[in-house]
Amino acid sequence: MSAYVIARIEVANSEDYQIYASQTVAMAEKAGGKFLVKGGNQTQLEGNSPERHVIVKFDNHQAAIDWYNSEEYGKILPIALSSSVRDIVVVDGME
């Protein structure tokens, strides 16, 4: 069953965050992930929402967690943590 990494992000330092963001697609693809949403235009319909959303599809829940916990991703994670405030979850899909 597919799983999705879903991130809601408020960027605090766009220059530093761009260093992080410019590397994530290649890393996720290497781990079998595919970015479905990465920022982009959004329309707020309800609630309060951060400025940026990201959705990455993986083959399964464990693959998503393994990518997040990988040594390679761990090298750039401190950049994201110091330049943004994020909520990130892994959610199983329905397929």
Gaussian input, Z-matrix of N, CA and C with variables (Angstrom, degrees):
# hf/3-21g

backbone

0 1
 N
 C     1     B1
 C     2     B2     1     A1
 N     3     B3     2     A2     1     D1
 C     4     B4     3     A3     2     D2
 C     5     B5     4     A4     3     D3
 N     6     B6     5     A5     4     D4
 C     7     B7     6     A6     5     D5
 C     8     B8     7     A7     6     D6
 N     9     B9     8     A8     7     D7
 C    10    B10     9     A9     8     D8
 C    11    B11    10    A10     9     D9
 N    12    B12    11    A11    10    D10
 C    13    B13    12    A12    11    D11
 C    14    B14    13    A13    12    D12
 N    15    B15    14    A14    13    D13
 C    16    B16    15    A15    14    D14
 C    17    B17    16    A16    15    D15
 N    18    B18    17    A17    16    D16
 C    19    B19    18    A18    17    D17
 C    20    B20    19    A19    18    D18
 N    21    B21    20    A20    19    D19
 C    22    B22    21    A21    20    D20
 C    23    B23    22    A22    21    D21
 N    24    B24    23    A23    22    D22
 C    25    B25    24    A24    23    D23
 C    26    B26    25    A25    24    D24
 N    27    B27    26    A26    25    D25
 C    28    B28    27    A27    26    D26
 C    29    B29    28    A28    27    D27
 N    30    B30    29    A29    28    D28
 C    31    B31    30    A30    29    D29
 C    32    B32    31    A31    30    D30
 N    33    B33    32    A32    31    D31
 C    34    B34    33    A33    32    D32
 C    35    B35    34    A34    33    D33
 N    36    B36    35    A35    34    D34
 C    37    B37    36    A36    35    D35
 C    38    B38    37    A37    36    D36
 N    39    B39    38    A38    37    D37
 C    40    B40    39    A39    38    D38
 C    41    B41    40    A40    39    D39
 N    42    B42    41    A41    40    D40
 C    43    B43    42    A42    41    D41
 C    44    B44    43    A43    42    D42
 N    45    B45    44    A44    43    D43
 C    46    B46    45    A45    44    D44
 C    47    B47    46    A46    45    D45
 N    48    B48    47    A47    46    D46
 C    49    B49    48    A48    47    D47
 C    50    B50    49    A49    48    D48
 N    51    B51    50    A50    49    D49
 C    52    B52    51    A51    50    D50
 C    53    B53    52    A52    51    D51
 N    54    B54    53    A53    52    D52
 C    55    B55    54    A54    53    D53
 C    56    B56    55    A55    54    D54
 N    57    B57    56    A56    55    D55
 C    58    B58    57    A57    56    D56
 C    59    B59    58    A58    57    D57
 N    60    B60    59    A59    58    D58
 C    61    B61    60    A60    59    D59
 C    62    B62    61    A61    60    D60
 N    63    B63    62    A62    61    D61
 C    64    B64    63    A63    62    D62
 C    65    B65    64    A64    63    D63
 N    66    B66    65    A65    64    D64
 C    67    B67    66    A66    65    D65
 C    68    B68    67    A67    66    D66
 N    69    B69    68    A68    67    D67
 C    70    B70    69    A69    68    D68
 C    71    B71    70    A70    69    D69
 N    72    B72    71    A71    70    D70
 C    73    B73    72    A72    71    D71
 C    74    B74    73    A73    72    D72
 N    75    B75    74    A74    73    D73
 C    76    B76    75    A75    74    D74
 C    77    B77    76    A76    75    D75
 N    78    B78    77    A77    76    D76
 C    79    B79    78    A78    77    D77
 C    80    B80    79    A79    78    D78
 N    81    B81    80    A80    79    D79
 C    82    B82    81    A81    80    D80
 C    83    B83    82    A82    81    D81
 N    84    B84    83    A83    82    D82
 C    85    B85    84    A84    83    D83
 C    86    B86    85    A85    84    D84
 N    87    B87    86    A86    85    D85
 C    88    B88    87    A87    86    D86
 C    89    B89    88    A88    87    D87
 N    90    B90    89    A89    88    D88
 C    91    B91    90    A90    89    D89
 C    92    B92    91    A91    90    D90
 N    93    B93    92    A92    91    D91
 C    94    B94    93    A93    92    D92
 C    95    B95    94    A94    93    D93
 N    96    B96    95    A95    94    D94
 C    97    B97    96    A96    95    D95
 C    98    B98    97    A97    96    D96
 N    99    B99    98    A98    97    D97
 C   100   B100    99    A99    98    D98
 C   101   B101   100   A100    99    D99
 N   102   B102   101   A101   100   D100
 C   103   B103   102   A102   101   D101
 C   104   B104   103   A103   102   D102
 N   105   B105   104   A104   103   D103
 C   106   B106   105   A105   104   D104
 C   107   B107   106   A106   105   D105
 N   108   B108   107   A107   106   D106
 C   109   B109   108   A108   107   D107
 C   110   B110   109   A109   108   D108
 N   111   B111   110   A110   109   D109
 C   112   B112   111   A111   110   D110
 C   113   B113   112   A112   111   D111
 N   114   B114   113   A113   112   D112
 C   115   B115   114   A114   113   D113
 C   116   B116   115   A115   114   D114
 N   117   B117   116   A116   115   D115
 C   118   B118   117   A117   116   D116
 C   119   B119   118   A118   117   D117
 N   120   B120   119   A119   118   D118
 C   121   B121   120   A120   119   D119
 C   122   B122   121   A121   120   D120
 N   123   B123   122   A122   121   D121
 C   124   B124   123   A123   122   D122
 C   125   B125   124   A124   123   D123
 N   126   B126   125   A125   124   D124
 C   127   B127   126   A126   125   D125
 C   128   B128   127   A127   126   D126
 N   129   B129   128   A128   127   D127
 C   130   B130   129   A129   128   D128
 C   131   B131   130   A130   129   D129
 N   132   B132   131   A131   130   D130
 C   133   B133   132   A132   131   D131
 C   134   B134   133   A133   132   D132
 N   135   B135   134   A134   133   D133
 C   136   B136   135   A135   134   D134
 C   137   B137   136   A136   135   D135
 N   138   B138   137   A137   136   D136
 C   139   B139   138   A138   137   D137
 C   140   B140   139   A139   138   D138
 N   141   B141   140   A140   139   D139
 C   142   B142   141   A141   140   D140
 C   143   B143   142   A142   141   D141
 N   144   B144   143   A143   142   D142
 C   145   B145   144   A144   143   D143
 C   146   B146   145   A145   144   D144
 N   147   B147   146   A146   145   D145
 C   148   B148   147   A147   146   D146
 C   149   B149   148   A148   147   D147
 N   150   B150   149   A149   148   D148
 C   151   B151   150   A150   149   D149
 C   152   B152   151   A151   150   D150
 N   153   B153   152   A152   151   D151
 C   154   B154   153   A153   152   D152
 C   155   B155   154   A154   153   D153
 N   156   B156   155   A155   154   D154
 C   157   B157   156   A156   155   D155
 C   158   B158   157   A157   156   D156
 N   159   B159   158   A158   157   D157
 C   160   B160   159   A159   158   D158
 C   161   B161   160   A160   159   D159
 N   162   B162   161   A161   160   D160
 C   163   B163   162   A162   161   D161
 C   164   B164   163   A163   162   D162
 N   165   B165   164   A164   163   D163
 C   166   B166   165   A165   164   D164
 C   167   B167   166   A166   165   D165
 N   168   B168   167   A167   166   D166
 C   169   B169   168   A168   167   D167
 C   170   B170   169   A169   168   D168
 N   171   B171   170   A170   169   D169
 C   172   B172   171   A171   170   D170
 C   173   B173   172   A172   171   D171
 N   174   B174   173   A173   172   D172
 C   175   B175   174   A174   173   D173
 C   176   B176   175   A175   174   D174
 N   177   B177   176   A176   175   D175
 C   178   B178   177   A177   176   D176
 C   179   B179   178   A178   177   D177
 N   180   B180   179   A179   178   D178
 C   181   B181   180   A180   179   D179
 C   182   B182   181   A181   180   D180
 N   183   B183   182   A182   181   D181
 C   184   B184   183   A183   182   D182
 C   185   B185   184   A184   183   D183
 N   186   B186   185   A185   184   D184
 C   187   B187   186   A186   185   D185
 C   188   B188   187   A187   186   D186
 N   189   B189   188   A188   187   D187
 C   190   B190   189   A189   188   D188
 C   191   B191   190   A190   189   D189
 N   192   B192   191   A191   190   D190
 C   193   B193   192   A192   191   D191
 C   194   B194   193   A193   192   D192
 N   195   B195   194   A194   193   D193
 C   196   B196   195   A195   194   D194
 C   197   B197   196   A196   195   D195
 N   198   B198   197   A197   196   D196
 C   199   B199   198   A198   197   D197
 C   200   B200   199   A199   198   D198
 N   201   B201   200   A200   199   D199
 C   202   B202   201   A201   200   D200
 C   203   B203   202   A202   201   D201
 N   204   B204   203   A203   202   D202
 C   205   B205   204   A204   203   D203
 C   206   B206   205   A205   204   D204
 N   207   B207   206   A206   205   D205
 C   208   B208   207   A207   206   D206
 C   209   B209   208   A208   207   D207
 N   210   B210   209   A209   208   D208
 C   211   B211   210   A210   209   D209
 C   212   B212   211   A211   210   D210
 N   213   B213   212   A212   211   D211
 C   214   B214   213   A213   212   D212
 C   215   B215   214   A214   213   D213
 N   216   B216   215   A215   214   D214
 C   217   B217   216   A216   215   D215
 C   218   B218   217   A217   216   D216
 N   219   B219   218   A218   217   D217
 C   220   B220   219   A219   218   D218
 C   221   B221   220   A220   219   D219
 N   222   B222   221   A221   220   D220
 C   223   B223   222   A222   221   D221
 C   224   B224   223   A223   222   D222
 N   225   B225   224   A224   223   D223
 C   226   B226   225   A225   224   D224
 C   227   B227   226   A226   225   D225
 N   228   B228   227   A227   226   D226
 C   229   B229   228   A228   227   D227
 C   230   B230   229   A229   228   D228
 N   231   B231   230   A230   229   D229
 C   232   B232   231   A231   230   D230
 C   233   B233   232   A232   231   D231
 N   234   B234   233   A233   232   D232
 C   235   B235   234   A234   233   D233
 C   236   B236   235   A235   234   D234
 N   237   B237   236   A236   235   D235
 C   238   B238   237   A237   236   D236
 C   239   B239   238   A238   237   D237
 N   240   B240   239   A239   238   D238
 C   241   B241   240   A240   239   D239
 C   242   B242   241   A241   240   D240
 N   243   B243   242   A242   241   D241
 C   244   B244   243   A243   242   D242
 C   245   B245   244   A244   243   D243
 N   246   B246   245   A245   244   D244
 C   247   B247   246   A246   245   D245
 C   248   B248   247   A247   246   D246
 N   249   B249   248   A248   247   D247
 C   250   B250   249   A249   248   D248
 C   251   B251   250   A250   249   D249
 N   252   B252   251   A251   250   D250
 C   253   B253   252   A252   251   D251
 C   254   B254   253   A253   252   D252
 N   255   B255   254   A254   253   D253
 C   256   B256   255   A255   254   D254
 C   257   B257   256   A256   255   D255
 N   258   B258   257   A257   256   D256
 C   259   B259   258   A258   257   D257
 C   260   B260   259   A259   258   D258
 N   261   B261   260   A260   259   D259
 C   262   B262   261   A261   260   D260
 C   263   B263   262   A262   261   D261
 N   264   B264   263   A263   262   D262
 C   265   B265   264   A264   263   D263
 C   266   B266   265   A265   264   D264
 N   267   B267   266   A266   265   D265
 C   268   B268   267   A267   266   D266
 C   269   B269   268   A268   267   D267
 N   270   B270   269   A269   268   D268
 C   271   B271   270   A270   269   D269
 C   272   B272   271   A271   270   D270
 N   273   B273   272   A272   271   D271
 C   274   B274   273   A273   272   D272
 C   275   B275   274   A274   273   D273
 N   276   B276   275   A275   274   D274
 C   277   B277   276   A276   275   D275
 C   278   B278   277   A277   276   D276
 N   279   B279   278   A278   277   D277
 C   280   B280   279   A279   278   D278
 C   281   B281   280   A280   279   D279
 N   282   B282   281   A281   280   D280
 C   283   B283   282   A282   281   D281
 C   284   B284   283   A283   282   D282

   B1=1.4386
   B2=1.5281
   B3=1.3152
   B4=1.4565
   B5=1.5220
   B6=1.3229
   B7=1.4609
   B8=1.5202
   B9=1.3163
   B10=1.4546
   B11=1.5167
   B12=1.3254
   B13=1.4551
   B14=1.5207
   B15=1.3383
   B16=1.4600
   B17=1.5206
   B18=1.3280
   B19=1.4646
   B20=1.5253
   B21=1.3255
   B22=1.4684
   B23=1.5253
   B24=1.3145
   B25=1.4571
   B26=1.5286
   B27=1.3317
   B28=1.4606
   B29=1.5185
   B30=1.2981
   B31=1.4607
   B32=1.5232
   B33=1.3293
   B34=1.4606
   B35=1.5280
   B36=1.3243
   B37=1.4667
   B38=1.5204
   B39=1.3251
   B40=1.4681
   B41=1.5248
   B42=1.3065
   B43=1.4767
   B44=1.5229
   B45=1.3179
   B46=1.4557
   B47=1.5261
   B48=1.3410
   B49=1.4622
   B50=1.5243
   B51=1.3127
   B52=1.4635
   B53=1.5300
   B54=1.3199
   B55=1.4701
   B56=1.5266
   B57=1.3252
   B58=1.4627
   B59=1.5285
   B60=1.3228
   B61=1.4673
   B62=1.5246
   B63=1.3134
   B64=1.4683
   B65=1.5306
   B66=1.3256
   B67=1.4624
   B68=1.5309
   B69=1.3154
   B70=1.4567
   B71=1.5262
   B72=1.3215
   B73=1.4662
   B74=1.5250
   B75=1.3133
   B76=1.4659
   B77=1.5242
   B78=1.3255
   B79=1.4691
   B80=1.5268
   B81=1.3264
   B82=1.4629
   B83=1.5279
   B84=1.3224
   B85=1.4662
   B86=1.5185
   B87=1.3132
   B88=1.4590
   B89=1.5291
   B90=1.3325
   B91=1.4700
   B92=1.5270
   B93=1.3386
   B94=1.4568
   B95=1.5122
   B96=1.3185
   B97=1.4619
   B98=1.5205
   B99=1.3148
   B100=1.4609
   B101=1.5275
   B102=1.3369
   B103=1.4518
   B104=1.5222
   B105=1.3239
   B106=1.4553
   B107=1.5224
   B108=1.3297
   B109=1.4656
   B110=1.5173
   B111=1.3389
   B112=1.4684
   B113=1.5234
   B114=1.3342
   B115=1.4582
   B116=1.5195
   B117=1.2889
   B118=1.4564
   B119=1.5171
   B120=1.3173
   B121=1.4557
   B122=1.5248
   B123=1.3140
   B124=1.4557
   B125=1.5158
   B126=1.3073
   B127=1.4590
   B128=1.5171
   B129=1.3075
   B130=1.4574
   B131=1.5231
   B132=1.3253
   B133=1.4591
   B134=1.5187
   B135=1.3308
   B136=1.4627
   B137=1.5190
   B138=1.3143
   B139=1.4564
   B140=1.5153
   B141=1.3172
   B142=1.4583
   B143=1.5094
   B144=1.2924
   B145=1.4493
   B146=1.5214
   B147=1.3290
   B148=1.4619
   B149=1.5254
   B150=1.3004
   B151=1.4623
   B152=1.5222
   B153=1.3233
   B154=1.4632
   B155=1.5285
   B156=1.3261
   B157=1.4612
   B158=1.5199
   B159=1.3284
   B160=1.4676
   B161=1.5215
   B162=1.3312
   B163=1.4659
   B164=1.5212
   B165=1.3373
   B166=1.4642
   B167=1.5165
   B168=1.3166
   B169=1.4621
   B170=1.5282
   B171=1.3263
   B172=1.4633
   B173=1.5282
   B174=1.3202
   B175=1.4609
   B176=1.5250
   B177=1.3413
   B178=1.4599
   B179=1.5305
   B180=1.3064
   B181=1.4658
   B182=1.5307
   B183=1.3170
   B184=1.4595
   B185=1.5194
   B186=1.3260
   B187=1.4734
   B188=1.5220
   B189=1.3251
   B190=1.4651
   B191=1.5254
   B192=1.3088
   B193=1.4675
   B194=1.5289
   B195=1.3264
   B196=1.4646
   B197=1.5214
   B198=1.3321
   B199=1.4682
   B200=1.5199
   B201=1.3260
   B202=1.4620
   B203=1.5313
   B204=1.3200
   B205=1.4655
   B206=1.5191
   B207=1.3288
   B208=1.4681
   B209=1.5278
   B210=1.3096
   B211=1.4640
   B212=1.5262
   B213=1.3179
   B214=1.4684
   B215=1.5326
   B216=1.3362
   B217=1.4662
   B218=1.5270
   B219=1.3051
   B220=1.4534
   B221=1.5164
   B222=1.3205
   B223=1.4718
   B224=1.5240
   B225=1.3418
   B226=1.4660
   B227=1.5300
   B228=1.3201
   B229=1.4619
   B230=1.5304
   B231=1.3358
   B232=1.4651
   B233=1.5299
   B234=1.3256
   B235=1.4715
   B236=1.5258
   B237=1.3405
   B238=1.4639
   B239=1.5252
   B240=1.3173
   B241=1.4568
   B242=1.5255
   B243=1.3218
   B244=1.4647
   B245=1.5269
   B246=1.3313
   B247=1.4666
   B248=1.5280
   B249=1.3458
   B250=1.4630
   B251=1.5276
   B252=1.3177
   B253=1.4586
   B254=1.5177
   B255=1.3474
   B256=1.4652
   B257=1.5142
   B258=1.3215
   B259=1.4633
   B260=1.5205
   B261=1.3189
   B262=1.4680
   B263=1.5207
   B264=1.3240
   B265=1.4536
   B266=1.5235
   B267=1.3296
   B268=1.4607
   B269=1.5198
   B270=1.3379
   B271=1.4538
   B272=1.5199
   B273=1.3324
   B274=1.4689
   B275=1.5216
   B276=1.3404
   B277=1.4522
   B278=1.5197
   B279=1.3039
   B280=1.4586
   B281=1.5270
   B282=1.3009
   B283=1.4615
   B284=1.4873
   A1=108.68
   A2=116.48
   A3=120.92
   A4=110.78
   A5=115.04
   A6=121.95
   A7=107.87
   A8=115.20
   A9=121.12
   A10=110.72
   A11=115.60
   A12=121.22
   A13=104.65
   A14=116.36
   A15=121.36
   A16=107.63
   A17=115.40
   A18=121.07
   A19=110.13
   A20=114.18
   A21=122.21
   A22=105.28
   A23=117.09
   A24=120.45
   A25=112.15
   A26=115.17
   A27=122.99
   A28=106.41
   A29=116.87
   A30=121.18
   A31=109.05
   A32=115.98
   A33=121.81
   A34=111.82
   A35=116.71
   A36=121.69
   A37=107.28
   A38=116.86
   A39=120.97
   A40=113.11
   A41=118.50
   A42=120.05
   A43=110.66
   A44=116.94
   A45=120.24
   A46=111.10
   A47=116.48
   A48=119.42
   A49=110.94
   A50=117.50
   A51=120.64
   A52=111.50
   A53=117.57
   A54=121.05
   A55=109.43
   A56=115.93
   A57=121.45
   A58=110.91
   A59=116.89
   A60=122.22
   A61=112.92
   A62=117.24
   A63=120.41
   A64=112.50
   A65=117.42
   A66=121.16
   A67=114.32
   A68=117.58
   A69=119.93
   A70=114.38
   A71=117.85
   A72=119.64
   A73=110.76
   A74=117.11
   A75=120.50
   A76=111.03
   A77=117.09
   A78=120.18
   A79=111.16
   A80=116.71
   A81=120.05
   A82=110.57
   A83=117.37
   A84=120.51
   A85=111.13
   A86=116.63
   A87=121.68
   A88=111.13
   A89=116.20
   A90=121.91
   A91=111.65
   A92=117.18
   A93=120.65
   A94=114.86
   A95=117.32
   A96=121.15
   A97=112.16
   A98=114.75
   A99=121.20
   A100=108.55
   A101=116.29
   A102=120.61
   A103=109.28
   A104=117.05
   A105=122.68
   A106=110.95
   A107=115.75
   A108=122.42
   A109=106.82
   A110=116.07
   A111=120.27
   A112=107.36
   A113=115.29
   A114=119.60
   A115=108.95
   A116=116.93
   A117=121.16
   A118=113.13
   A119=114.52
   A120=122.47
   A121=110.12
   A122=116.98
   A123=120.61
   A124=109.92
   A125=115.73
   A126=123.24
   A127=108.16
   A128=116.57
   A129=122.06
   A130=109.58
   A131=117.90
   A132=122.07
   A133=112.15
   A134=117.38
   A135=121.95
   A136=109.02
   A137=116.21
   A138=121.95
   A139=114.58
   A140=113.59
   A141=122.05
   A142=107.64
   A143=116.50
   A144=119.65
   A145=110.81
   A146=116.92
   A147=119.44
   A148=110.77
   A149=115.46
   A150=120.60
   A151=114.27
   A152=117.92
   A153=120.04
   A154=110.48
   A155=115.08
   A156=121.63
   A157=109.14
   A158=115.14
   A159=121.29
   A160=107.53
   A161=116.05
   A162=121.59
   A163=107.56
   A164=115.32
   A165=121.65
   A166=108.08
   A167=116.85
   A168=122.36
   A169=110.29
   A170=115.52
   A171=122.63
   A172=108.85
   A173=116.84
   A174=121.56
   A175=112.31
   A176=116.28
   A177=119.62
   A178=109.82
   A179=115.57
   A180=123.24
   A181=111.64
   A182=116.16
   A183=119.95
   A184=112.12
   A185=117.59
   A186=120.48
   A187=110.77
   A188=117.22
   A189=121.03
   A190=110.76
   A191=116.53
   A192=120.76
   A193=110.69
   A194=116.58
   A195=120.20
   A196=111.26
   A197=116.78
   A198=119.62
   A199=110.40
   A200=117.25
   A201=120.93
   A202=111.17
   A203=116.58
   A204=121.32
   A205=113.94
   A206=117.53
   A207=119.98
   A208=111.82
   A209=114.84
   A210=120.90
   A211=110.73
   A212=116.67
   A213=120.86
   A214=111.15
   A215=116.83
   A216=120.04
   A217=110.48
   A218=117.45
   A219=121.76
   A220=113.60
   A221=116.52
   A222=120.42
   A223=112.17
   A224=117.94
   A225=119.79
   A226=113.09
   A227=117.07
   A228=120.63
   A229=113.12
   A230=120.58
   A231=119.23
   A232=113.50
   A233=117.31
   A234=120.45
   A235=108.90
   A236=116.59
   A237=120.60
   A238=110.81
   A239=116.53
   A240=120.46
   A241=112.69
   A242=117.06
   A243=119.73
   A244=112.86
   A245=117.99
   A246=119.95
   A247=113.68
   A248=117.00
   A249=119.41
   A250=110.69
   A251=114.76
   A252=122.97
   A253=105.44
   A254=116.98
   A255=120.05
   A256=112.03
   A257=114.45
   A258=122.68
   A259=104.78
   A260=117.32
   A261=120.82
   A262=108.78
   A263=115.43
   A264=121.62
   A265=109.43
   A266=115.35
   A267=121.65
   A268=106.00
   A269=116.42
   A270=122.26
   A271=109.13
   A272=116.56
   A273=119.95
   A274=110.01
   A275=114.77
   A276=120.71
   A277=110.62
   A278=115.45
   A279=120.94
   A280=112.22
   A281=116.33
   A282=119.57
   A283=111.92
   D1=132.36
   D2=178.26
   D3=-62.14
   D4=153.76
   D5=175.16
   D6=-134.94
   D7=153.36
   D8=-175.32
   D9=-126.18
   D10=130.94
   D11=168.85
   D12=-86.90
   D13=120.93
   D14=-179.53
   D15=-118.41
   D16=124.03
   D17=-177.70
   D18=-123.16
   D19=135.07
   D20=172.77
   D21=-114.48
   D22=122.15
   D23=-166.07
   D24=-132.00
   D25=133.47
   D26=168.03
   D27=-110.07
   D28=114.07
   D29=-179.02
   D30=-84.12
   D31=126.94
   D32=179.69
   D33=-98.88
   D34=-31.37
   D35=-179.98
   D36=-134.02
   D37=97.75
   D38=-172.63
   D39=-66.38
   D40=-32.82
   D41=179.62
   D42=-65.75
   D43=-49.21
   D44=179.05
   D45=-66.49
   D46=-40.51
   D47=-178.51
   D48=-62.78
   D49=-34.90
   D50=179.31
   D51=-63.12
   D52=-33.91
   D53=175.99
   D54=-59.54
   D55=-44.83
   D56=177.77
   D57=-66.20
   D58=-53.60
   D59=-173.20
   D60=-61.89
   D61=-30.35
   D62=-178.33
   D63=-69.32
   D64=-12.70
   D65=-177.43
   D66=-106.99
   D67=-11.94
   D68=-170.38
   D69=-72.54
   D70=-36.48
   D71=-176.78
   D72=-62.21
   D73=-49.38
   D74=-179.30
   D75=-61.88
   D76=-39.41
   D77=179.72
   D78=-65.65
   D79=-44.32
   D80=-179.94
   D81=-64.94
   D82=-43.00
   D83=179.48
   D84=-61.09
   D85=-39.49
   D86=178.36
   D87=-61.10
   D88=-29.91
   D89=-179.46
   D90=-95.82
   D91=9.55
   D92=178.36
   D93=90.60
   D94=7.31
   D95=-179.16
   D96=-89.68
   D97=160.27
   D98=177.25
   D99=-138.36
   D100=122.26
   D101=177.42
   D102=-70.92
   D103=124.94
   D104=176.30
   D105=-101.90
   D106=-32.28
   D107=178.31
   D108=-139.33
   D109=133.94
   D110=176.12
   D111=-147.05
   D112=90.50
   D113=-175.72
   D114=72.32
   D115=-135.67
   D116=176.09
   D117=88.15
   D118=170.04
   D119=-179.64
   D120=-65.09
   D121=138.88
   D122=177.78
   D123=-141.72
   D124=152.56
   D125=176.56
   D126=-121.52
   D127=120.91
   D128=179.95
   D129=-76.27
   D130=119.15
   D131=178.96
   D132=-101.59
   D133=-34.86
   D134=178.99
   D135=-149.18
   D136=157.38
   D137=171.85
   D138=68.45
   D139=-165.99
   D140=177.85
   D141=-113.83
   D142=131.01
   D143=-173.73
   D144=-130.35
   D145=145.31
   D146=176.24
   D147=-69.16
   D148=171.37
   D149=-175.77
   D150=-73.43
   D151=-18.83
   D152=-171.30
   D153=-137.74
   D154=138.56
   D155=175.29
   D156=-128.13
   D157=146.51
   D158=178.31
   D159=-137.43
   D160=137.08
   D161=173.89
   D162=-132.91
   D163=124.71
   D164=179.23
   D165=-122.70
   D166=127.24
   D167=-179.03
   D168=-94.85
   D169=133.99
   D170=175.12
   D171=-124.39
   D172=163.35
   D173=-178.78
   D174=-64.10
   D175=-31.51
   D176=-179.31
   D177=-159.69
   D178=170.83
   D179=-176.55
   D180=-58.08
   D181=-47.11
   D182=-177.07
   D183=-64.73
   D184=-36.63
   D185=177.98
   D186=-61.82
   D187=-38.68
   D188=178.35
   D189=-65.76
   D190=-44.83
   D191=179.20
   D192=-65.54
   D193=-41.24
   D194=178.88
   D195=-61.40
   D196=-40.33
   D197=177.23
   D198=-61.66
   D199=-48.49
   D200=-178.64
   D201=-60.77
   D202=-38.27
   D203=-177.90
   D204=-89.00
   D205=3.22
   D206=-176.90
   D207=-67.68
   D208=153.89
   D209=178.09
   D210=-61.12
   D211=-41.16
   D212=-178.76
   D213=-62.13
   D214=-49.10
   D215=179.04
   D216=-65.95
   D217=-35.68
   D218=178.92
   D219=-59.64
   D220=-25.50
   D221=178.86
   D222=-70.32
   D223=-30.94
   D224=-179.27
   D225=-102.50
   D226=-11.89
   D227=-179.14
   D228=-56.02
   D229=-40.98
   D230=179.08
   D231=-58.57
   D232=-29.98
   D233=177.54
   D234=-64.80
   D235=-46.36
   D236=-179.81
   D237=-63.03
   D238=-43.13
   D239=-176.89
   D240=-67.05
   D241=-31.25
   D242=-179.52
   D243=-87.21
   D244=-14.16
   D245=-176.04
   D246=-116.12
   D247=6.04
   D248=-179.01
   D249=-157.51
   D250=165.52
   D251=170.53
   D252=-115.76
   D253=127.68
   D254=-170.23
   D255=-136.85
   D256=148.20
   D257=165.95
   D258=-117.18
   D259=124.47
   D260=-178.39
   D261=-132.16
   D262=132.31
   D263=176.98
   D264=-133.56
   D265=158.16
   D266=169.28
   D267=-110.97
   D268=125.72
   D269=-176.14
   D270=-125.56
   D271=130.40
   D272=175.71
   D273=-69.55
   D274=141.59
   D275=176.76
   D276=-83.83
   D277=-174.60
   D278=-177.26
   D279=-105.65
   D280=3.28
   D281=-178.42
   D282=-102.92

